[in-house]
Every structure is written in C-alpha cells, then in structure tokens.
C-alpha cells in the first residue's frame, strides 16, 4: 500500500544543455494554500525540505511517479535545492536513454508539462479557523521522488486524510469529534453529487 503522498501542478521546462537535456522547475512552492479534495487547505512552510536535503534523501526523477528512474540524486544527475520560493529541481538527462527519448517529445509538445513530488510528512501543524476548512502546514518531509506528470491534480487524498486523523490523536476529544462530523458531512455531500451526476438529476 502506498505510504506517501503526491502533490503536483507546477510547470516544467526542458532545454538543451552542454552535457545533456536539462529539465528544470519547481516541485513545490512555499506558502501557497491549496484545496485538497475539499477536505482541508494545505500549505508548505519555508524550510520544510531542509532536513531531507541535509540528510541526503535518495530522490529519483520519474515519469508519473512510476517506472525506472531517468535521473537520481545519488547518481549526481538530479539536483535539488530549497530557495526562497520552494523546492527547485534540475535534472540532466542522457539523450541516448530510450526512456528519455520517449518522453522529451511529449514534454516539448506540452503533454507532459507539470512537476510533482512524492513525500511523507514528518512534521506538520493543523489549525482550525473559526470559519472554513482546517489548514495543514507541512513543516518537514521525507522525499521519495520528483516526477514529470501529465495531470496536475491530486488523485487520492485518502493518505492525507489518514495523516489528518493521526495528527488529531493528540487533540482533545471534542475537537476530534467536530472534525469527524465535518468530514462526514463532506463525504455525504460528495456522495450526493456523484449520485446526481450518475443519474443525471437536475
């Protein structure tokens, strides 16, 4: 079972370099609130990648978070850094690699045009505003991969929701119950919307 989360939606650039094809972009941006499946708002705090980079997490550059790597941080052809904007990545790809030859035309044509990253939150903070959804601030992560993807979406929030539930274990019972009620209401609303679409009810 997948134990990490993925986030995506940032543009990626591919260009010719002196030693190979260069793919460059931001895998994540700081302080950018994002709606996660109408379940909560998420943002990444500055410094969230500091430990992962200092620790030297073995990060692969993949296509849609799967298959064989086309670059890797431990191989010296995937470079990651945290700047004031977010997690910046640069990969130098081997032009003779069949996987690279297969994806580069699709990237240049705009069919694979966004960046994503896979992570496990090892530090996070949850805030409950007076109005609106809970806010999750990610403060520390383990990095697994950065990927070029064809869909800038959030395909599955179930792991993120489990993270929310686990974070709530240390809260008081009243807050956990209130969050459970909100989640049940949201689940019921989404189920009703899906049934309405399926039955084509106006």
C-alpha positions in Angstrom: 0.0 0.0 0.0 1.3 3.5 -0.9 2.6 5.2 2.2 3.4 8.6 0.7 1.5 11.5 -0.7 1.9 13.2 -4.0 1.3 16.9 -5.0 1.5 18.4 -8.4 0.6 21.1 -10.8 3.7 23.3 -11.4 5.1 23.9 -14.9 8.3 22.3 -16.0 10.9 23.4 -18.6 13.0 21.2 -20.9 16.0 22.7 -22.8 19.3 21.7 -24.4 22.3 21.7 -22.0 26.0 21.2 -22.6 26.1 17.7 -21.1 22.6 16.6 -21.8 18.9 17.5 -21.8 18.0 19.7 -18.8 14.7 19.5 -17.1 14.2 22.3 -14.6 11.4 23.7 -12.5 9.9 23.8 -9.0 8.5 20.6 -7.5 6.8 22.6 -4.7 6.2 26.2 -3.7 6.1 27.6 -0.1 3.2 29.4 1.5 0.8 28.6 -1.3 -2.6 27.4 0.2 -4.1 24.6 -1.8 -7.5 23.0 -1.5 -7.0 19.2 -1.0 -10.2 17.4 -2.2 -12.5 19.9 -0.4 -11.2 18.2 2.8 -8.7 20.7 4.1 -6.3 23.5 3.0 -2.7 22.7 2.7 0.5 24.8 2.5 4.2 24.1 2.8 6.3 26.1 5.2 9.7 27.5 4.4 12.4 25.1 5.5 10.2 22.0 5.0 12.8 20.4 2.8 15.9 21.4 4.7 16.2 18.2 6.7 15.6 16.0 3.6 18.3 17.8 1.7 20.8 17.8 4.5 20.1 14.1 5.2 20.6 13.3 1.5 17.4 11.5 0.8 17.7 9.3 -2.2 15.4 11.0 -4.6 14.5 9.7 -8.0 13.3 11.6 -11.1 10.4 9.6 -12.5 7.5 9.8 -15.0 4.2 9.9 -13.3 5.7 8.6 -10.1 6.5 5.2 -11.6 8.8 3.1 -13.7 12.6 3.2 -13.9 14.4 6.5 -12.8 15.7 8.7 -15.6 17.8 10.7 -13.0 18.6 10.3 -9.4 20.1 12.5 -6.7 22.6 9.8 -5.6 23.7 9.3 -9.2 24.7 13.0 -9.4 22.3 14.0 -12.3 19.4 15.2 -10.2 20.0 18.4 -8.2 17.6 19.7 -5.6 17.7 22.9 -3.6 15.5 24.9 -1.4 15.3 28.6 -2.1 13.0 31.4 -1.1 10.4 30.2 -3.5 10.2 26.5 -2.9 11.9 23.2 -3.8 13.8 23.7 -7.1 14.9 20.8 -9.2 17.2 20.3 -12.1 17.8 17.0 -13.9 20.4 16.4 -16.6 19.1 13.6 -18.8 21.1 11.2 -21.0 20.0 11.8 -24.6 20.7 8.2 -25.5 18.4 6.8 -22.8 15.3 5.2 -24.6 13.1 6.4 -21.8 14.4 10.0 -22.2 13.9 9.8 -26.0 10.4 8.7 -25.4 9.3 11.4 -23.1 11.1 14.5 -24.3 8.9 15.0 -27.5 5.8 14.7 -25.2 7.3 17.3 -22.8 8.0 19.7 -25.7 4.5 19.2 -27.1 3.0 20.0 -23.7 1.6 16.6 -23.0 4.0 16.0 -20.0 4.3 19.6 -18.7 4.0 19.7 -14.9 6.1 18.8 -11.9 5.1 16.7 -8.9 6.8 15.4 -5.8 6.2 12.4 -3.6 6.8 12.7 0.1 5.9 11.7 3.6 5.2 14.4 6.1 7.4 14.0 9.2 6.4 17.4 10.6 3.0 19.1 10.3 0.7 21.5 12.1 -3.1 21.6 11.9 -5.1 24.8 12.6 -8.8 25.1 12.8 -10.0 28.6 11.8 -13.3 30.0 13.1 -14.7 29.6 9.6 -13.7 27.4 6.6 -11.7 24.2 6.4 -8.9 23.1 8.6 -5.4 24.2 7.5 -2.5 21.8 7.3 1.0 23.3 7.3 3.8 20.9 6.3 6.9 21.7 8.2 9.2 18.7 7.5 9.2 15.8 4.9 11.0 12.7 3.7 11.4 13.0 -0.1 10.9 10.0 -2.3 10.8 11.3 -5.9 10.1 14.2 -8.2 8.2 13.5 -11.3 7.1 15.0 -14.6 3.4 14.3 -14.9 0.6 14.8 -17.4 -2.1 15.6 -14.9 -1.7 18.4 -12.4 -4.2 17.0 -10.0 -4.5 15.5 -6.6 -5.6 11.9 -7.5 -6.0 10.5 -4.0 -6.4 12.3 -0.7 -7.0 9.2 1.4 -3.4 9.1 2.7 -3.6 12.8 3.5 -6.9 12.2 5.4 -5.2 9.4 7.4 -2.4 11.9 8.2 -5.1 14.3 9.5 -6.7 11.6 11.6 -3.3 10.6 13.1 -2.5 14.2 13.8 -5.8 14.5 15.7 -4.9 11.8 18.1 -3.2 14.3 20.4 -6.1 16.7 20.3 -8.9 16.9 22.8 -11.9 14.6 22.2 -14.2 17.5 21.4 -12.0 18.7 18.5 -11.6 15.2 17.1 -15.4 14.8 17.2 -16.0 18.1 15.5 -13.6 17.2 12.7 -15.2 13.8 12.3 -18.6 15.5 11.9 -17.3 17.9 9.3 -15.7 15.0 7.4 -18.9 13.0 7.5 -20.9 16.0 6.1 -18.3 16.5 3.3 -18.4 12.8 2.4 -22.2 12.8 2.3 -22.2 15.9 0.1 -19.7 14.4 -2.4 -21.6 11.1 -2.5 -24.8 13.0 -3.3 -23.1 15.0 -6.0 -21.7 11.8 -7.6 -25.1 10.1 -7.5 -26.7 13.2 -9.0 -24.2 13.1 -11.9 -24.7 9.4 -12.4 -28.5 9.7 -12.5 -28.4 12.9 -14.4 -30.7 14.5 -11.9 -31.1 18.3 -12.3 
